[in-house]
Amino acid sequence: MYDGKQVLRLETKYKAKDLYNIGIEMNERKGTGNYDKERSKFNVNYVSLNERNLYQEVKQTLKNRNIDYLNKPSTNLLNGVTFTSGNEFFESLGMKFVNSDRVYKTGNKKGQIIKTPVITSNKDIPQAVTYFFDSCMDFLKEQVGEENILLAQIHYDEDTPHLQAYFLPIVNEVNRKCYVRDDKGNVVKEEVKNKSGNTTIVPKLLRDDKGKIVYEKVKGKFLNNDQFWKDRGGKNSYAKMQDSFNKFINARGFKLDRGNIGSNKEHLTKLEFQIEENKAELEELNKEKENTLKIIESSKTSLIKANKEINKEVLNPLKRKIGGYKDEDIKKIVDYSKNLEQINILQQSEIENKDITINKLSMENESFKNNEDIKRKNNIIKEQKNTIKEQKKEINRLNDLVDILNNNIDNLKEKFEIEIDKWKKRFKKLCNAIDKLLGKKPNEYVEDYEELADSINYGYYDKNKENEKDKDDFYIDM
């Protein structure tokens, strides 16, 4: 009998632009989760940052360990992994939960009340739960190498306890492209047209008799995400890791269900789950709003009708004298009219509150859309955007504020771009001056100038030595 289902989520495409938001969420607890600040102090750090942010941690680690990699915006620098299970599993280990004021909007638990952990001191975290996460951490070290894990934490401040970690996909061997060389061993260059139609000079690739690029195996230390997962089974790597984890964790004494073996089903990331929940909540709010509007219309009709009756029967002396009614009857009619008006005001206030909530959810989803990490979910975002557009005629109270913020962002962006362009020109001017002073050809990469500066500063620069190292030749096709 199993106590719950294992949950092992993987995200393998974190680039340099994603690292800032990851660091903010992990260390400042700001992001897409439902964070309880009262429980944040009970979170556990397995691995903490040594540098001031996650980006600097990645760059410094790669430099200190002499790990070779493609220094491009498209390079996948980090992988992320989450270990957890359902609340019923943690309850079986002795952890207590209470009902929140929220319900699941989507998934198998749709309509069920969301439970949250009861943690007021470290004594409320059972030893069995700590042992479970320690075991998950041991498994991760075994799979990816302890030295490659840059950040790892247990989070007790969200709806479900979980271990969240980030690691470098390091390999010891890569396939590197081979190039045509002349009799002296120098790489032959050729002219080619790039995507813009401009002609550029690049090293000539070595090809076999069938026209395919020739590769050679090179040993060393490399950050190469594609090769990392190829070494673990390629397309089957995810399923293999799930199998390995199930055997590992159950061997530690736990009872977790692996799920459907061979299934291609993927767990939603936290961000994708939040989008689905927001979408469902928007739909519910819109339905509630429609029902409330109908009630308001009905109230208005009743109010108008009551007012007509009052005007007709009570206030018109030609039809009937005021003395023909009891004071008590008149008071009831007037009170009824006032009550209808109060109901109308209260329900209109309720509509306004729903408008604000809808607008907030809409803004959150727009924010999610701008995250490059989930562009592959554009269809979901587009559907939500269309829903939001239908509400724009009624929900426009915050538009002025949004316009002001957007204008400020555009102004700041323009200033930053001007400043960046200014420093780029300065840097290029300095590089040209260095090249001219040393009588050398321009370097291709920025880091080459950093190495050149170090060699000059520390006195080991050799003007006659040629560096034929080409960093842009890894085989990364999946």
Secondary structure, 3 states (H helix, E strand, C coil): CCCEECEEEEEEEECHHHHHHHHHHHHHCCCCCCCCHHHHCCCEEEECCCCCCHHHHHHHHHHHCCCECCCCCCCCCEEEEEEECCHHHHHHCCCCEEEEEEECCCCCCCCCEEEEECCCCHHHCCHHHHHHHHHHHHHHHHHHCHHHEEEEEEECCCCCCEEEEEECCEEEEEEEECECECCCCCECEEEEECCCCCEEEEECECECCCCCECEEEEEEEEECHHHHHHCCCHHHHHHHHHHHHHHHHHHCCCCEECCCCCCCCCCCCHHHHHHHHHHHHHHHHHHHHHHHHHHHHHHHHHHHHHHHHHHHHHCCCCCCCHHHCCHHHHHHHHHHHHHHHHHHHHHHHHHHHHHHHHHHHHHHHHHHHCCHHHHHHHHHHHHHHHHHHHHCCCCCCCHHHHHHHHHHHHHHHHHHHHHHHHHHHHHHHHHHHHHHHHCCCCCCCHHHHHHHHHHHHCCCCCCCCCCCCCCCCECCCC
